[in-house]
Amino acid sequence: MELKNRIWMNGNLEWYAYIGDAEVFLGSREVPIPLEEGDKWTNAYGDVFEVVDSAIVHMERVEPPQRYW
């Protein structure tokens, strides 16, 4: 599947994408790789993303998931 968004990973192994004209943090370990149609995940800040029609879409913002160290 070819994505319509431009995505990249920085040196800290964090994923980013352009959604519209905005550079958006997708997450790090929580991003499912390879991305497939219908994949859905929540990053550390509570932003929910989903792959819809070969594009990454910001769905909503929820309470950030609990982190257990």
C-alpha contacts under 8 A as a table, 3 or more apart, distances in Angstrom:
res1	aa1	res2	aa2	distance
1	M	36	E	6.88
1	M	37	E	7.85
1	M	54	S	7.06
2	E	54	S	6.57
3	L	6	R	7.46
3	L	54	S	4.94
3	L	55	A	5.53
3	L	56	I	7.65
4	K	54	S	5.96
4	K	55	A	5.04
4	K	56	I	7.73
5	N	17	A	6.48
5	N	18	Y	6.01
5	N	19	I	6.57
5	N	55	A	5.86
5	N	56	I	6.50
6	R	17	A	5.54
6	R	18	Y	5.69
7	I	15	W	7.04
7	I	16	Y	5.64
7	I	17	A	4.21
7	I	18	Y	6.75
8	W	15	W	5.78
8	W	16	Y	5.51
8	W	17	A	6.44
9	M	12	N	7.82
9	M	13	L	5.71
9	M	14	E	5.36
9	M	15	W	4.51
9	M	16	Y	6.25
10	N	13	L	5.48
10	N	14	E	5.61
10	N	15	W	6.77
10	N	16	Y	7.90
11	G	14	E	7.40
13	L	28	S	6.14
14	E	25	F	7.62
14	E	26	L	7.57
14	E	27	G	5.79
14	E	28	S	4.39
14	E	29	R	7.84
15	W	25	F	6.27
15	W	26	L	5.33
15	W	27	G	5.47
15	W	28	S	5.70
15	W	31	V	7.55
16	Y	23	E	6.80
16	Y	24	V	5.53
16	Y	25	F	4.59
16	Y	26	L	5.23
16	Y	27	G	7.34
17	A	23	E	5.75
17	A	24	V	5.38
17	A	25	F	6.73
17	A	26	L	6.83
18	Y	21	D	6.20
18	Y	22	A	5.47
18	Y	23	E	4.62
18	Y	24	V	6.05
19	I	22	A	5.50
19	I	23	E	6.52
19	I	24	V	6.64
19	I	56	I	7.20
19	I	57	V	7.17
19	I	58	H	7.94
26	L	31	V	6.97
26	L	43	N	6.27
26	L	47	D	7.99
26	L	49	F	7.57
27	G	30	E	6.08
27	G	31	V	5.93
27	G	42	T	7.79
27	G	43	N	4.78
27	G	44	A	6.63
28	S	31	V	5.95
28	S	43	N	7.52
29	R	32	P	7.77
30	E	41	W	6.56
30	E	42	T	7.01
30	E	43	N	6.35
31	V	41	W	6.47
31	V	43	N	7.70
32	P	35	L	5.74
32	P	39	D	7.19
32	P	41	W	7.57
35	L	39	D	6.60
35	L	51	V	7.59
36	E	39	D	5.70
36	E	51	V	6.96
37	E	51	V	5.31
37	E	52	V	6.18
37	E	53	D	7.03
37	E	54	S	6.31
38	G	50	E	6.32
38	G	51	V	5.19
38	G	52	V	6.13
39	D	50	E	5.58
39	D	51	V	5.51
40	K	48	V	7.20
40	K	49	F	5.65
40	K	50	E	4.26
40	K	51	V	6.69
41	W	48	V	5.76
41	W	49	F	5.59
41	W	50	E	6.64
42	T	45	Y	7.87
42	T	46	G	5.77
42	T	47	D	5.50
42	T	48	V	4.40
42	T	49	F	6.40
42	T	64	P	7.95
42	T	65	P	7.86
43	N	46	G	5.51
43	N	47	D	5.57
43	N	48	V	6.70
43	N	64	P	7.59
44	A	47	D	7.56
44	A	64	P	5.90
44	A	65	P	6.49
45	Y	63	E	7.82
45	Y	64	P	5.15
45	Y	65	P	7.81
46	G	61	R	5.43
46	G	62	V	4.90
46	G	63	E	5.36
46	G	64	P	3.93
46	G	65	P	6.63
47	D	58	H	7.15
47	D	59	M	7.65
47	D	60	E	6.07
47	D	61	R	4.51
47	D	62	V	6.37
47	D	64	P	7.73
48	V	58	H	6.03
48	V	59	M	5.45
48	V	60	E	5.35
48	V	61	R	5.95
48	V	62	V	7.25
49	F	56	I	6.58
49	F	57	V	5.53
49	F	58	H	4.61
49	F	59	M	5.44
49	F	60	E	7.50
50	E	56	I	5.70
50	E	57	V	5.41
50	E	58	H	6.73
50	E	59	M	6.74
51	V	54	S	6.03
51	V	55	A	5.36
51	V	56	I	4.52
51	V	57	V	6.14
52	V	55	A	5.36
52	V	56	I	6.38
52	V	57	V	6.68
